[in-house]
């Protein structure tokens, strides 16, 4: 994550007066969208009382130990939370116990502190909708299936937001637990190729499809401050052109937010062009590193609905494993994780985390 970016990021705020936003104020532009008079939408800076519970890793544990001079020694320990699912050839495994699994950090086994199945834990969901030209013929399918998915998944304790991306990144709906509000915003999404209007950066040329920028913004600016389970569901063909951020930046932002990224690859078959295979490879990397996966549906509405059903099934069978790192240093380094739960089980979990000192890294 670079501290400053000299060029301007093509982001389209809901306010038509905002034409170009420098990178340092990009977060402010997205949050400004939420302040405009959208019906029944409320901006959220922190989880509501009924929303996701406080992060168990964020809150340091204080264990008082009396010593001879009656002083108290306070020991601070941060938990690392790892959400995961387990499958074999027969489907998802729902009866794992703490003793079945082993977690290693940088190849050093860690003592597991907590182990629970979290099928009812509140969810924060970000939907990222590709509205570039390659989605022209499949956007209606995405709108219909995406709305059905949220209607079936969202409960009063969950929240979701919607971002579209093309030559711009646009916050279409801020945090809400109303599937109807998200559907209303999703139905208003339109294909934007920049033809005839140029780029919002003012350089007179459309920059392309800002996929990596959208992932970075959703993870860093929206999800990082949230607690509990966090997922991003992206509907796209996987191609990126013109993003200020790179794929590694998008992955890092998602890992620091502990957000699981699911990528549904969808596009009209004739619109992939030459970037299709490259985009698919990058999407597999993004999903795998964050504990999610890629589901390729082509341009089939039936396969798209099945993809959303698969994601629902995974969310209902997730586990939460927590441990206190044997290496207590919060030095900002990347720690590689290796989770196993028995022979023959396919474990889907994030591949690592960043050992940062703030309270939101390992949420």
Backbone torsions as a table, in degrees:
resi	resn	phi	psi	omega
1	UNK	NA	115.5	-175.8
2	UNK	-84.5	143.1	-176.2
3	UNK	-68.6	-37.3	179.3
4	UNK	-139.6	150.2	177.2
5	UNK	-128.8	116.2	-172.3
6	UNK	-68.3	-26.9	-179.2
7	UNK	-87.9	175.5	-178.0
8	UNK	-102.3	143.7	-179.7
9	UNK	-93.9	132.8	179.7
10	UNK	-76.7	90.4	178.3
11	UNK	-123.2	131.2	-177.2
12	UNK	-102.5	108.6	175.4
13	UNK	-75.6	164.3	178.7
14	UNK	-68.1	-22.6	176.7
15	UNK	-79.3	114.6	-176.6
16	UNK	-63.2	-14.1	-179.0
17	UNK	-76.7	-16.9	-180.0
18	UNK	-87.3	111.0	-177.0
19	UNK	-103.2	-30.9	-179.2
20	UNK	-149.0	138.0	-177.4
21	UNK	-126.2	118.5	176.2
22	UNK	-61.7	151.3	-177.0
23	UNK	-53.7	-42.7	-178.2
24	UNK	-61.3	-22.2	-179.3
25	UNK	-107.1	16.7	-177.0
26	UNK	-63.1	-40.8	179.0
27	UNK	-62.0	-41.2	180.0
28	UNK	-62.2	-35.2	-179.8
29	UNK	-64.3	-42.2	179.4
30	UNK	-66.3	-44.4	-179.1
31	UNK	-68.0	-27.4	177.3
32	UNK	-64.0	-30.4	178.7
33	UNK	-59.0	-38.4	-175.0
34	UNK	-70.5	-18.2	-177.3
35	UNK	-85.6	-10.8	179.2
36	UNK	-75.5	160.6	-171.5
37	UNK	-74.4	71.4	171.7
38	UNK	-84.3	135.2	-176.3
39	UNK	-63.9	125.0	171.1
40	UNK	61.7	18.8	175.6
41	UNK	-102.2	138.6	179.7
42	UNK	-126.0	128.8	177.6
43	UNK	-70.4	147.4	-178.4
44	UNK	-132.1	123.3	175.7
45	UNK	-95.9	-23.9	179.9
46	UNK	-145.0	156.8	-179.3
47	UNK	-59.5	141.0	177.2
48	UNK	-72.1	163.8	-179.3
49	UNK	-57.2	-31.6	-179.4
50	UNK	-91.4	-0.3	-177.7
51	UNK	-84.7	-157.7	-177.9
52	UNK	-58.5	143.2	-177.5
53	UNK	-71.1	161.5	177.7
54	UNK	-57.6	145.5	-178.4
55	UNK	-66.8	132.1	178.6
56	UNK	-72.2	-24.6	178.2
57	UNK	-82.0	-27.6	-175.3
58	UNK	-68.8	-35.1	-175.9
59	UNK	-86.7	115.7	179.1
60	UNK	-66.0	143.5	177.3
61	UNK	-89.4	133.2	-179.5
62	UNK	-116.6	115.9	-177.7
63	UNK	-114.5	102.6	-178.6
64	UNK	-70.9	135.4	177.3
65	UNK	-129.3	117.4	-179.7
66	UNK	-74.9	136.5	176.3
67	UNK	-120.3	179.3	-171.9
68	UNK	-58.4	-36.5	-176.0
69	UNK	-90.3	17.8	176.3
70	UNK	65.7	12.5	174.2
71	UNK	-81.3	165.1	-178.2
72	UNK	-117.0	130.1	176.2
73	UNK	-98.1	123.4	-179.7
74	UNK	-105.3	124.9	-178.8
75	UNK	-107.4	124.1	-179.8
76	UNK	-102.3	130.9	178.9
77	UNK	-138.1	126.7	178.1
78	UNK	-97.6	133.7	177.0
79	UNK	-85.1	144.5	170.4
80	UNK	-104.6	122.1	-180.0
81	UNK	-98.7	131.9	178.3
82	UNK	-126.5	111.2	173.7
83	UNK	-87.5	136.4	-178.9
84	UNK	-154.4	161.7	171.8
85	UNK	-126.8	156.5	-177.9
86	UNK	-129.9	136.8	179.8
87	UNK	-136.0	154.5	165.7
88	UNK	-129.0	-166.0	-177.3
89	UNK	-64.1	-21.9	-178.4
90	UNK	-90.1	-7.5	179.7
91	UNK	127.8	-157.9	-176.2
92	UNK	-76.3	142.6	179.0
93	UNK	-95.4	126.2	-173.9
94	UNK	-120.0	8.5	-176.5
95	UNK	-123.7	27.1	178.5
96	UNK	-69.5	149.3	175.9
97	UNK	-120.2	165.5	-178.7
98	UNK	-54.9	-38.7	-177.1
99	UNK	-74.1	-10.2	179.9
100	UNK	-80.8	-18.4	-169.6
101	UNK	-115.6	156.5	176.2
102	UNK	-137.7	133.2	179.1
103	UNK	-119.5	130.1	177.6
104	UNK	-120.1	138.2	176.1
105	UNK	-113.8	118.4	-174.9
106	UNK	50.4	43.3	176.8
107	UNK	70.9	10.5	177.0
108	UNK	-108.4	120.2	-179.1
109	UNK	-61.1	139.8	-178.6
110	UNK	-116.4	140.4	176.9
111	UNK	-72.4	123.6	-179.1
112	UNK	-75.6	129.4	-177.7
113	UNK	-96.8	-47.3	-179.2
114	UNK	-126.9	146.7	178.9
115	UNK	-151.5	113.1	-178.3
116	UNK	-142.0	159.8	171.8
117	UNK	-96.7	128.8	-166.6
118	UNK	-115.0	43.5	-176.7
119	UNK	-68.7	-19.9	-178.9
120	UNK	-110.5	4.9	179.1
121	UNK	-68.5	138.5	-178.7
122	UNK	-53.9	147.7	-177.4
123	UNK	-115.3	143.7	165.8
124	UNK	-116.7	120.3	-172.4
125	UNK	-119.0	128.7	171.6
126	UNK	-109.9	125.8	176.4
127	UNK	-101.3	123.9	177.8
128	UNK	-110.9	116.8	-172.2
129	UNK	-111.3	117.7	178.0
130	UNK	-76.9	117.3	179.8
131	UNK	-117.1	29.9	175.8
132	UNK	-80.4	175.5	-173.1
133	UNK	-59.6	-29.9	-178.1
134	UNK	-68.7	-11.4	-178.5
135	UNK	-99.3	7.4	-173.5
136	UNK	-50.1	-47.2	-173.4
137	UNK	-90.2	-7.8	-178.5
138	UNK	-114.6	-5.7	-179.8
139	UNK	-56.0	-43.1	177.9
140	UNK	-59.6	-36.2	177.3
141	UNK	-65.2	-42.2	179.8
142	UNK	-63.1	-42.2	-178.9
143	UNK	-64.4	-42.6	-178.4
144	UNK	-69.6	-49.2	-177.1
145	UNK	-71.0	-37.8	178.5
146	UNK	-62.9	-40.8	178.7
147	UNK	-65.3	-39.8	178.5
148	UNK	-65.0	-40.9	178.9
149	UNK	-58.5	-48.6	-178.6
150	UNK	-67.0	-35.6	178.7
151	UNK	-62.3	-36.4	-177.8
152	UNK	-83.7	-27.1	-174.3
153	UNK	-92.8	-44.0	-172.8
154	UNK	-66.9	132.4	172.0
155	UNK	-118.5	171.4	-179.8
156	UNK	-57.4	-23.0	-179.3
157	UNK	-91.3	-3.8	179.8
158	UNK	-99.1	164.5	176.8
159	UNK	-142.7	154.9	-179.9
160	UNK	-145.3	158.0	172.1
161	UNK	-140.8	165.4	-174.6
162	UNK	-133.0	127.0	175.3
163	UNK	-125.5	132.3	172.0
164	UNK	-103.5	153.7	178.0
165	UNK	-143.4	138.1	175.6
166	UNK	-152.5	-115.4	171.3
167	UNK	-79.5	-7.0	176.6
168	UNK	-128.6	169.5	165.8
169	UNK	-118.4	127.1	-172.0
170	UNK	-130.9	125.6	173.4
171	UNK	-80.1	104.4	-177.3
172	UNK	-84.0	-31.4	178.7
173	UNK	-151.5	128.9	178.2
174	UNK	-86.6	-176.7	-173.7
175	UNK	-50.0	129.4	175.8
176	UNK	-158.7	152.3	172.7
177	UNK	-102.8	14.5	179.8
178	UNK	-99.2	110.2	175.9
179	UNK	-61.8	-30.1	179.5
180	UNK	-65.3	-39.7	178.9
181	UNK	-66.0	-41.6	177.8
182	UNK	-64.4	-42.0	178.9
183	UNK	-61.2	-41.3	179.9
184	UNK	-61.6	-42.7	179.0
185	UNK	-69.7	-39.4	-179.0
186	UNK	-64.9	-38.0	180.0
187	UNK	-66.0	-22.4	179.9
188	UNK	-85.8	-8.6	-179.6
189	UNK	-64.8	138.1	-179.8
190	UNK	-132.2	156.5	177.7
191	UNK	-70.1	134.7	-179.3
192	UNK	-133.9	109.7	177.3
193	UNK	-105.1	-5.6	-179.4
194	UNK	83.6	-1.0	-178.0
195	UNK	-61.7	124.8	176.0
196	UNK	84.2	-10.4	-177.2
197	UNK	-122.2	-8.4	-179.2
198	UNK	71.2	-166.5	-178.1
199	UNK	-100.7	149.0	178.3
200	UNK	-70.4	-8.8	178.0
201	UNK	-77.0	-12.5	-179.2
202	UNK	85.0	6.2	-179.4
203	UNK	-90.1	1.0	173.5
204	UNK	82.0	0.4	-179.9
205	UNK	-136.6	136.4	178.1
206	UNK	-67.1	141.0	-174.4
207	UNK	-87.6	-17.9	179.3
208	UNK	121.5	-136.6	-178.0
209	UNK	-117.7	113.4	-171.3
210	UNK	-89.6	61.5	-176.0
211	UNK	-67.1	-51.6	-177.2
212	UNK	-64.2	-37.5	176.6
213	UNK	-60.9	-40.7	-178.5
214	UNK	-64.8	-42.6	178.6
215	UNK	-64.0	-44.5	-179.7
216	UNK	-60.3	-47.6	-178.4
217	UNK	-62.8	-44.3	-178.6
218	UNK	-63.5	-41.6	-177.9
219	UNK	-76.5	-50.6	-173.8
220	UNK	-76.0	-45.5	-173.1
221	UNK	-88.9	-23.2	-175.4
222	UNK	-110.6	-46.0	-169.8
223	UNK	-94.2	-24.4	-170.8
224	UNK	-61.4	-32.1	-178.7
225	UNK	-87.2	-2.7	-178.8
226	UNK	-88.1	157.1	178.4
227	UNK	-110.2	166.8	176.8
228	UNK	81.8	-161.1	-178.7
229	UNK	-74.6	134.7	-177.7
230	UNK	-136.4	128.7	178.9
231	UNK	-134.5	151.5	170.4
232	UNK	-117.2	129.4	175.2
233	UNK	-114.2	116.2	-175.3
234	UNK	-112.7	127.3	175.7
235	UNK	-105.6	113.5	-171.0
236	UNK	-163.6	167.4	170.2
237	UNK	-90.8	-5.7	175.7
238	UNK	93.2	-3.7	-178.0
239	UNK	-88.2	136.9	176.3
240	UNK	-124.4	132.4	173.4
241	UNK	-139.1	119.6	170.8
242	UNK	96.5	0.9	180.0
243	UNK	-64.8	144.2	173.2
244	UNK	-70.6	-37.4	179.0
245	UNK	-88.6	156.9	178.7
246	UNK	-102.7	172.6	-179.3
247	UNK	-59.3	-38.1	-179.8
248	UNK	-65.6	-33.2	177.7
249	UNK	-68.1	-41.1	179.2
250	UNK	-63.9	-43.4	179.4
251	UNK	-64.3	-44.4	-179.4
252	UNK	-61.6	-43.0	179.9
253	UNK	-62.7	-41.5	179.6
254	UNK	-66.7	-40.3	179.4
255	UNK	-66.6	-39.0	179.5
256	UNK	-68.7	-27.4	176.5
257	UNK	-87.9	-4.6	-173.3
258	UNK	52.3	46.3	179.6
259	UNK	-103.1	130.6	177.2
260	UNK	-87.2	129.7	-177.2
261	UNK	-108.4	120.5	171.8
262	UNK	-105.2	130.4	179.6
263	UNK	-115.0	120.5	173.6
264	UNK	-101.3	108.1	180.0
265	UNK	-79.9	117.1	-178.2
266	UNK	-147.5	137.1	176.4
267	UNK	-174.5	157.3	172.3
268	UNK	-63.2	129.7	-174.2
269	UNK	-52.7	-34.4	-177.4
270	UNK	-83.8	0.1	-174.3
271	UNK	-104.2	-2.6	-174.7
272	UNK	-66.1	-38.1	-178.8
273	UNK	68.2	-145.9	-174.2
274	UNK	-93.3	-8.3	-174.6
275	UNK	-96.2	-0.4	-173.8
276	UNK	-56.1	-53.2	-176.8
277	UNK	-66.4	-39.3	178.3
278	UNK	-62.8	-45.4	-179.9
279	UNK	-61.8	-40.1	180.0
280	UNK	-63.9	-40.8	179.5
281	UNK	-63.7	-43.3	179.3
282	UNK	-66.2	-36.1	178.5
283	UNK	-68.6	-35.8	175.9
284	UNK	-63.6	-38.4	177.6
285	UNK	-65.1	-45.5	179.7
286	UNK	-59.8	-46.6	-177.8
287	UNK	-69.0	-46.5	-176.4
288	UNK	-62.3	-42.6	-176.7
289	UNK	-68.4	-20.5	-177.2
290	UNK	-106.6	1.3	178.4
291	UNK	92.3	9.0	177.5
292	UNK	-104.5	-156.6	177.0
293	UNK	-158.5	168.4	179.3
294	UNK	-103.6	135.1	175.4
295	UNK	-123.4	116.0	-177.5
296	UNK	-92.5	118.0	-177.4
297	UNK	-113.9	0.3	-178.4
298	UNK	62.6	-122.9	174.6
299	UNK	-126.7	30.1	-176.8
300	UNK	-93.4	122.7	176.6
301	UNK	-65.5	-35.8	179.3
302	UNK	-65.9	-44.3	178.6
303	UNK	-66.2	-32.1	178.4
304	UNK	-65.2	-45.0	178.0
305	UNK	-63.7	-38.3	177.9
306	UNK	-64.4	-36.5	178.7
307	UNK	-62.1	-44.8	177.7
308	UNK	-63.6	-36.8	177.8
309	UNK	-64.2	-39.3	178.2
310	UNK	-62.8	-41.3	178.9
311	UNK	-64.7	-40.8	176.7
312	UNK	-59.0	-44.2	-179.4
313	UNK	-61.1	-41.1	179.5
314	UNK	-64.6	-41.5	-178.8
315	UNK	-64.2	-30.1	-179.0
316	UNK	-80.9	-10.9	-176.2
317	UNK	-122.3	19.3	-179.0
318	UNK	-76.3	149.4	173.0
319	UNK	-111.5	158.0	172.3
320	UNK	-122.9	118.6	176.4
321	UNK	-112.0	133.4	-179.7
322	UNK	-128.9	144.5	176.1
323	UNK	-150.4	157.7	174.1
324	UNK	-98.6	117.8	-175.2
325	UNK	-58.2	136.7	174.6
326	UNK	-67.0	-26.6	172.6
327	UNK	-93.5	104.0	-172.5
328	UNK	-81.8	-4.2	-174.6
329	UNK	-66.5	131.3	172.7
330	UNK	-102.8	72.4	-172.4
331	UNK	-101.7	8.8	177.5
332	UNK	78.9	3.2	-178.1
333	UNK	-77.8	157.4	177.0
334	UNK	-85.9	128.8	179.5
335	UNK	-110.0	123.2	-180.0
336	UNK	-80.7	135.6	-179.6
337	UNK	-111.1	142.7	176.2
338	UNK	-136.3	110.8	-176.7
339	UNK	-112.5	128.1	176.1
340	UNK	-129.5	149.0	-179.8
341	UNK	-140.8	41.3	177.5
342	UNK	108.4	153.9	-178.1
343	UNK	-67.8	135.4	176.1
344	UNK	89.4	-2.4	179.4
345	UNK	-97.5	132.5	174.9
346	UNK	-92.0	113.1	-177.0
347	UNK	-98.0	129.4	179.5
348	UNK	-112.8	104.9	-177.1
349	UNK	-151.6	162.6	178.2
350	UNK	-64.4	150.6	-173.5
351	UNK	-87.2	-9.5	-179.6
352	UNK	178.9	-178.3	178.9
353	UNK	-151.5	166.6	178.1
354	UNK	-104.5	127.4	-177.2
355	UNK	-82.9	78.1	-179.4
356	UNK	-100.3	159.5	-174.4
357	UNK	-89.3	-10.3	-178.6
358	UNK	-78.0	177.6	-168.7
359	UNK	-90.1	5.0	-173.0
360	UNK	-120.5	-1.1	-172.6
361	UNK	-63.5	-44.9	-168.4
362	UNK	-106.1	19.2	-176.9
363	UNK	-62.6	NA	NA
